[in-house]
Amino acid sequence: MSGPFQNEKFSSEVAFKKFFEEPKHKEYFPDVDGAVFYTAIRCGLLHQAQTKGSWLILASGKQWDDAPSQKSVNRNCFSQALKACFDAFLEELERAAWVDDPWKNAGKKIWWLAQTS
């Protein structure tokens, strides 16, 4: 397999970390720490229906604020950045040939989703 997961054991945590470290994603999520997002936001919401480590999800403020006094994610800014990032990915797929890595990786994910559905 080529790409960001080459020579690494795959896990959800690694996926989130790598996603937010990618230079093309830093444009949309400049301050987001993938490991913190995975643990405090994603896992907290998914498993306990609440964030962990005093993190808040707000409707105002900075997209990602890890200040010691109040750690927060602005849900509006974050969701807008996520949509813009996804739209850029769709544009990348439109430009890519079927045999290029973006389509190979998308095909693997689509296959996996079909298998687990």
Secondary structure, DSSP 8 states (H G I E B T S, - for coil): --STTTTS---HHHHHHHHHHSHHHHTT-TT--HHHIIIIIIIIIIIISS-STTEEEESSS-SEEEETTEEEEEHHHHHHHHHHHHHHHHHHHHHS-TTSHHHHHHHHHHHHHHHH-
